[in-house]
Amino acid sequence: MIRSLTIATALAVGITLTGLAPTAVPASAARPAVATQPATPSPTATPSTATTGLYHEPYRPQFHYSLPTGWIGDPNGLVYKDGRYYLFSYGTWKGAVSTDLVHWTNIDVTGPAPDPGAGAFFSGSAVVDTQNTSGFGTTKNPAMVAIYTSVQAGTNVESQDIAYSTDDGRHWTRYAGDPVIDIGSVNFRDPKVFWYAPKHEWMMSVALSDQYKVAFYTSPDLKTWTQAGTFGPAGATTGVWEMPDLYQLPVDGDTRNQKWVLSVSVGSTGVQYFVGRFDGSTFVPDGPATYTPPAGEALDAFESGSYGDWTTTGSAFGTAPASGALPDQQPVTGADGPYFVDSFNGGDAAIGTLTSPAFTIDKSRLNFQVGGGDNPYAAGAVPFGTLPAGTVFTDFSGTSYDPGWTTTGSFVGTGPSREKLGNQVSAGVLDTWGPDGDPGEGTITSPAFTVGSPYIDLQIAGGTHPMSQPNPTAVNLLVGGKVVETATGNNAGTLDWTSWDTSAYQGQQAQLQVVDQNDGSTGWGHLMVGDIVFAGEKAPVWDTQTSVDLLVDGKVVRSETGRNSESLDWASWDVSDLQGRQAQLQIVDNATGSWGHILADGFTLADKPALNQLQRASWIDYGSDFYAENTWTDAPGGQRINVAWMNNWAYASNVPTTPWQGAESFPRTESLRTIGGKVQLVQTPVDALSDLRAGPVSNVRAVTVAGTKTLPVSGAELEVQARLTKGTASTFGLNVRTGGGQYTQIGYDTAAGELYVDRTHSGDTGFNPSFPGRAAAPVALDSRGGLDLHILIDASSVEVFTGDGTRVITEQIFPDAASTGVSAFATGGTAGIDSLRAWKLTSIWN
């Protein structure tokens, strides 16, 4: 979320924008919370589900909290007061209260009038001012104070504001002295405040998002703040930092040995945490400050300032390694030494290769650093700009649409745009951003034509909102006035080719129609269309790679690309199967659009893998759907309980649910334990989960599995506790929500040493191309080859905990209602089920 850029520009360069305004963009996973946080002492419950039908729709979570209707985002205002837990989320200005963190009552909240210059409220926190330091209440009736990020309309400058309530959150009043902190930054957000007892003052942690830092501020009264220090960059910096949280926990239950936990959400990645020391101004994490990769045999001499015997083609790589950012390039970080390969010579438009001399692979790993553009190698790709054989129907290169094209809505009187997008071939594109930005809606329709080719190939970018969902951004082929083919965007500013097989419609009259019915409230509310070709074949894949390739016998056998970042990070190839073979390294820049360059350094043959940022970081959850994690303040007994946004910005606006979108994770109790000589965060579902058990479903013991074996367990909402053993299998585990060819696989990969959840076949996966896939966490089997799992299965999610609580994987799934089975599997040998217990879980909404 880098708000110094316009929405169109930021999205075009691959930056995730979230929560721009309550009326324009719903809560991001780390976004916006409301200034109107906590709840009412006598909440008004939502109408009975018996009369409204709510909470019984397809995919509706039955024991995870979701709003009755609308979008849910970051959990905010998490406070405990008078026996109630308060939970609020950005975007809806609504919240809920609970006495057990399992059963929730929805409430409405009346908030303060926004500042005239405010454009949005973002995420924040709330506290109960028991000592009345603010003067907003009394010691007998302490105020509840919300601290949140406010955004200035027009400038997008983010500042910290406060509001207060003296009736337990029913009504809120904006502080007349807002903002309480304003540093003039557009990347300064998500304050979390707590009482710091050692100095008898309030402490705030707040994100300096684009700097990958957390700033610490102190205050005697919640109104006047002084900066005390900062932490970062550290750990993973693969995305902007958001939603920091800082708190203390005993180690191994010893209250005399306390450590601090600092968590921070990393944009598009997850929530990392650090364990260490904090003195009120400085946080020092445990462990080494820097990473040292495994030693090995160097394959380059870039640190001499020369390419040596490496050879170049084209102009992208210049004549020597770079020693810093090149002209017009953002700062480059992470290089292993003073010199590194950088193909930004001449900017993104330059292309070329850098090739090593031949060498013999004599180690099991090839380690190196890579950065720059995310443009992977594609086998069989053709040179950029190669058009499919056929006739160009339109290329939008004129100042107006071709004769016969018609427009409606916001697009009346408009014409093609002269912007320059990634992979753009011709001078113009159709772009529904103009003239009204994302809020503009309407259609742009071609004249009728006779289908005379077996394929229609077209370039598309922009919002991923298919015609099968509300508020689409799509291109349709109409035959007889009906949609027979459709395509949507890619949530990016780079044009991708789409090919429709039109052989069945040859000889028929047809039209092309561009539909934009999306106002951008869920991001990317516009569509771009490039060349349209009536073709005799599918559009070929263009070679636009920015990659490091390993060549054996002249063929690419390994490849790695960047992550749209100017920070180099370690990568490692397993080349044990290639030992003794002659090879070459080739660094390729064939991309000319945004992020059309590659960074590389430190090529080394070694016996052990180098670890990248994500592998070195500690993660609260390893799944795709756990972000913006937050914890309750002042929970009874000193407990620290977390909850997170159970969604992902890559597809949050596309999930196939209605009338709600998104849910929160199941609350988890945290602790610190020393495991393997390292202090680690441990998580377990809150104890009240057991109150939902409807009795044992099944007990399974001493079962040997080869292939797939159906188990006597079924249910859409289940709690499963299992102990599995390896045997001779290469992968083994459980399939859940099975039926009709659907299953979500919870498995263990013995070669990789990973626990994984694979949702490729989990049900509806086609609503966004980034949804199917596999999430994994490093997990070692115990000394007996065993794996203990605790699994929570809801109507549209799975949360998988290891037995020791150090690893969790959270994934959304969307299976058919009838897919309720459970089976065990083992591939490449046998595995065992030592024990398995399962309970059906009752709905919290009955």
Salt bridges, closest charged atoms under 4 A:
GLU57 OE1 - ARG60 NE 2.85
ASP82 OD2 - LYS81 NZ 2.90
ASP100 OD2 - HIS103 ND1 2.85
ASP115 OD1 - ARG174 NH2 3.80
GLU158 OE2 - ARG3 NH1 1.97
GLU158 OE1 - ARG189 NH1 3.20
ASP161 OD2 - ARG174 NH2 2.99
ASP167 OD2 - HIS171 ND1 2.80
ASP168 OD1 - LYS81 NZ 2.58
ASP178 OD2 - ARG174 NE 3.73
ASP190 OD2 - ARG31 NH2 3.09
GLU242 OE2 - ARG31 NH1 2.41
GLU242 OE2 - ARG189 NE 3.22
ASP245 OD1 - LYS192 NZ 2.92
ASP254 OD1 - ARG256 NE 3.23
ASP286 OD2 - LYS259 NZ 3.29
ASP348 OD1 - HIS597 ND1 2.67
ASP438 OD1 - HIS526 ND1 2.68
ASP553 OD2 - ARG581 NH2 2.92
GLU560 OE2 - ARG563 NH2 3.10
GLU566 OE1 - HIS597 NE2 3.02
ASP574 OD2 - ARG365 NH1 3.99
ASP577 OD1 - ARG558 NH2 2.80
ASP621 OD2 - ARG668 NH2 3.01
ASP625 OD2 - ARG759 NH1 2.87
GLU719 OE1 - ARG693 NE 2.80
GLU719 OE2 - HIS790 NE2 2.75
ASP749 OD2 - ARG774 NH2 3.29
GLU754 OE1 - ARG774 NH2 3.92
ASP782 OD2 - ARG723 NH2 2.94
ASP788 OD2 - ARG723 NH1 3.17
ASP794 OD2 - HIS64 ND1 2.72
GLU799 OE1 - HIS64 NE2 2.51
GLU799 OE2 - ARG668 NH2 3.23
GLU811 OE1 - ARG759 NE 3.28
ASP834 OD2 - ARG723 NE 3.40
